[in-house]
């Protein structure tokens, strides 16, 4: 199925959703040469490769949009936010018709940020399209090492706009300046089901608590299950981390590859998945293709 991009503002049209073809081969975008972790502290911290068992036992604490899964919150505050890959993760301050909201995004190209669809368009919580988003790459409390950018140009998928379907909760923020040339950007990777299962994933973003959306918090654990359009993992998150990159590192020295866009806690897990897990819309070939179109759009604008 080919996704269709819808930019703010837009009209509405009927949308048909088809089950995607199984992912049968890898499809990976090009990473920035500034994306690879360099310092010993960061290299030691990041989860690399696969595991056949969870890193910690899990006991979910209620059905929230985003969920701390473990009896003790396993997240760690990142203070080295001027280093890769942390500096490629952005704190979002979102101004919508019905108020202000927090979110997370990540650079996928010099002028393109990917985030959850509901960070740019949410009819039920935000009142429609965001009016403006302020973006701070690598923010750490009052320290904004790369300044603050603003955007009023956003795109999402037609299916998210029309149906608010969690499988399509994906969007782009378009920038006027190429901040990614300074801080780097993530690869995106479409991997097969077997390739994904068991990978240790990293998730870092800007939760409302702790940190009030100003501090970057990170945790790691493994992918437990995959469906044609979602991935499910045992990583602690909370509100404000929507849009965060869910990324793997195949081996030491390899660039981080985003395989999902974090969006949901256990309350968003389908009944067909009998696990206490958080989840993300999955990067599959049609998502890679749409992201590439958004990047091309920003390269000529």
C-alpha positions in Angstrom: 0.0 0.0 0.0 1.3 3.4 -0.9 0.8 6.0 1.8 -0.3 9.5 0.9 1.1 12.6 2.5 -1.4 15.3 3.7 0.0 18.7 4.7 -1.6 21.3 6.8 -4.3 22.5 5.9 -6.1 19.9 3.9 -9.4 18.7 2.7 -10.7 15.2 3.4 -11.2 12.2 1.2 -12.1 8.6 1.6 -9.2 6.3 2.6 -9.0 2.6 2.1 -6.6 0.7 4.3 -5.1 -2.6 3.0 -3.0 -5.1 4.8 0.6 -4.6 3.8 2.7 -7.2 2.1 5.1 -9.0 4.4 8.4 -7.3 4.7 10.8 -9.7 2.8 14.0 -7.7 2.6 15.8 -4.9 4.3 15.4 -1.4 3.2 17.6 1.2 5.0 18.1 4.9 4.4 21.4 6.7 4.5 22.7 7.8 7.9 24.5 11.0 8.7 28.3 10.6 9.3 27.6 12.4 12.6 25.1 9.8 13.8 27.4 7.2 15.4 28.1 7.4 19.2 31.8 8.3 19.9 32.3 8.6 23.6 32.9 5.7 26.0 30.0 6.7 28.2 27.4 6.7 25.4 28.8 3.5 23.7 28.7 1.6 27.0 25.1 2.8 27.7 23.4 2.0 24.4 21.7 -1.4 23.8 23.3 -3.3 20.9 22.2 -6.4 19.1 19.7 -9.0 20.2 18.7 -10.9 23.4 16.6 -14.0 24.0 15.4 -12.8 27.4 14.1 -9.5 28.9 16.6 -7.3 30.6 14.3 -6.9 33.6 11.1 -8.5 34.7 7.9 -6.6 33.9 4.8 -5.7 35.8 2.6 -3.1 34.1 1.2 -0.3 36.2 -2.2 0.4 34.7 -3.6 1.2 31.2 -2.1 4.6 30.3 -1.4 6.1 26.9 2.3 5.6 27.6 3.5 3.3 30.3 6.2 2.7 32.9 6.2 -1.1 32.8 8.5 -2.0 35.6 8.1 -1.8 39.4 11.0 0.6 39.4 11.2 3.1 36.5 14.2 1.9 34.4 14.7 5.2 32.6 18.0 7.1 32.9 18.4 10.9 32.4 20.7 11.8 29.6 22.9 14.8 30.3 25.4 14.3 27.4 22.8 15.7 25.0 25.5 17.4 22.8 26.7 13.9 21.8 25.3 11.5 19.2 22.7 10.0 19.1 21.1 12.1 21.9 21.5 15.4 20.1 19.4 14.1 17.1 16.4 13.7 19.5 14.3 16.9 19.9 12.1 18.3 22.6 8.8 19.6 21.1 6.6 22.3 22.6 3.4 22.1 20.6 0.8 24.9 20.4 -2.6 23.7 19.4 -6.1 25.1 19.1 -7.0 23.8 22.5 -3.8 24.4 24.4 -0.1 23.5 24.7 1.3 20.0 24.6 4.7 18.2 24.8 6.2 15.7 22.5 9.4 14.3 21.0 10.8 14.2 17.5 14.0 13.1 15.8 16.0 14.2 12.8 15.9 12.0 9.7 17.5 14.5 7.3 18.9 18.0 7.5 15.5 19.7 7.4 13.1 16.9 8.3 11.9 15.7 11.8 9.8 12.6 12.3 7.3 12.4 15.1 4.0 10.8 16.0 1.0 11.8 14.0 -0.9 13.0 17.1 1.9 15.5 17.8 0.9 17.5 14.7 -2.7 16.6 14.2 -5.1 15.3 16.9 -8.8 16.2 16.6 -9.8 14.7 20.0 -7.0 16.0 22.3 -5.6 19.1 20.5 -8.5 20.3 18.4 -7.0 19.7 15.0 -3.6 20.7 13.5 -0.9 22.2 15.6 -0.6 25.9 15.1 3.2 26.0 15.8 5.9 23.7 17.2 9.1 24.8 18.9 11.9 22.4 18.5 15.0 22.1 20.7 17.5 19.4 19.5 19.4 17.8 22.4 17.7 20.0 25.1 18.9 19.5 28.7 16.7 21.6 31.0 17.5 25.2 30.4 20.5 24.3 28.2 19.6 24.3 24.5 22.9 23.6 22.9 21.6 23.9 19.3 19.1 26.7 20.0 15.4 26.6 19.3 13.7 26.3 15.9 10.0 26.9 15.1 7.9 25.4 12.4 4.3 25.8 11.2 4.7 23.3 8.3 3.6 19.7 9.1 2.5 16.6 7.2 1.0 13.4 8.3 -0.5 10.3 6.5 -4.0 10.4 5.0 -5.0 7.4 7.1 -4.0 9.1 10.3 -5.9 12.3 9.3 -9.1 10.4 8.4 -9.2 7.5 10.8 -6.8 8.2 13.7 -5.6 4.7 13.1 -2.7 3.9 15.6 -0.9 1.9 12.9 -0.5 5.1 10.9 0.3 7.5 13.7 3.3 9.1 11.9 4.1 12.7 10.8 6.8 15.1 9.7 7.8 18.5 10.8 9.4 20.6 8.0 12.2 23.0 8.9 13.5 26.1 7.1 17.1 25.5 8.2 19.3 22.4 7.9 20.0 21.8 11.6 20.7 18.2 10.8 23.9 19.2 9.0 25.1 20.3 12.5 23.8 17.5 14.7 23.4 14.5 12.4 20.3 12.3 11.7 19.1 8.8 12.2 18.8 6.0 9.6 15.4 4.4 9.2 15.3 0.7 8.6 12.6 -1.7 7.4 13.5 -5.2 8.6 11.7 -8.5 8.3 9.7 -9.9 11.3 12.5 -12.4 12.1 15.1 -9.8 11.9 13.3 -7.5 14.3 12.3 -10.1 17.0 14.6 -10.1 19.9 16.5 -7.0 19.1 17.3 -4.7 22.0 15.8 -1.3 21.3 16.6 2.1 22.7 13.9 4.7 23.3 14.8 8.3 24.4 12.6 11.3 24.6 11.2 14.2 26.6 8.5 13.1 29.1 6.2 15.4 31.0 7.4 13.5 34.1 10.1 13.5 35.1 11.6 16.7 33.7 8.4 18.6 32.5 9.4 18.0 28.8 12.9 19.6 29.2 15.0 16.6 30.1 15.9 13.7 27.8 15.2 10.3 29.4 16.2 6.9 27.9 15.6 3.2 28.5 16.3 0.0 26.7 14.9 -3.5 26.5 13.9 -6.0 23.8 11.3 -6.2 21.1 8.7 -8.8 22.2 6.4 -9.0 19.2 5.7 -7.5 15.7 2.6 -7.2 13.6 2.5 -6.0 10.0 2.4 -2.4 11.1 3.4 -2.3 14.8 6.3 -3.3 17.0 5.9 -4.0 20.8 8.7 -3.7 23.4 9.4 -3.8 27.1 10.7 -0.2 27.5 9.5 2.3 30.1 8.0 5.5 28.7 5.5 8.2 29.8 3.5 11.0 28.3 5.6 13.4 26.3 7.7 10.7 24.7 5.3 10.2 21.9 7.2 10.5 18.6 10.5 9.3 20.1 12.8 7.1 18.0 12.7 3.4 18.7 16.1 2.4 17.4 18.5 -0.5 17.2 22.2 -0.7 16.9 23.3 -3.8 15.0 26.9 -3.8 16.3 29.3 -1.6 18.0 30.3 1.3 15.8 27.2 1.0 13.6 24.8 3.9 13.2 21.5 3.9 15.1 18.6 2.7 12.9 15.0 3.7 13.8 12.6 0.8 13.4 9.5 2.5 14.9 8.0 5.8 16.1 7.0 5.5 19.7 3.3 6.3 20.3 1.5 4.0 22.8 1.6 2.4 26.2 -0.2 -0.8 27.2 -3.6 0.8 26.7 -2.8 0.9 23.0 -1.9 -2.8 22.8 -4.4 -4.9 20.8 -6.2 -7.7 22.7 -4.5 -10.1 20.2 -1.1 -9.3 21.8 -1.3 -10.8 25.3 1.7 -8.9 26.7 2.3 -5.8 28.9 4.2 -3.8 26.3 4.5 -0.3 24.8 4.4 0.0 21.0 5.2 2.0 17.9 4.0 2.3 14.3 6.6 0.1 12.5 9.0 1.3 9.8 8.0 -0.8 6.8 8.8 -0.2 3.1 5.8 2.1 2.5 6.9 4.2 5.6 10.5 4.5 4.3 9.1 5.6 0.9 6.9 8.3 2.6 9.8 9.5 4.7 12.0 9.8 1.6 9.3 11.9 -0.1 9.1 14.2 2.9 12.9 14.6 2.8 12.9 15.3 -0.9 10.1 17.9 -0.4 12.3 19.7 2.2 15.4 19.5 0.0 13.7 21.7 -2.6 11.6 24.0 -0.5 
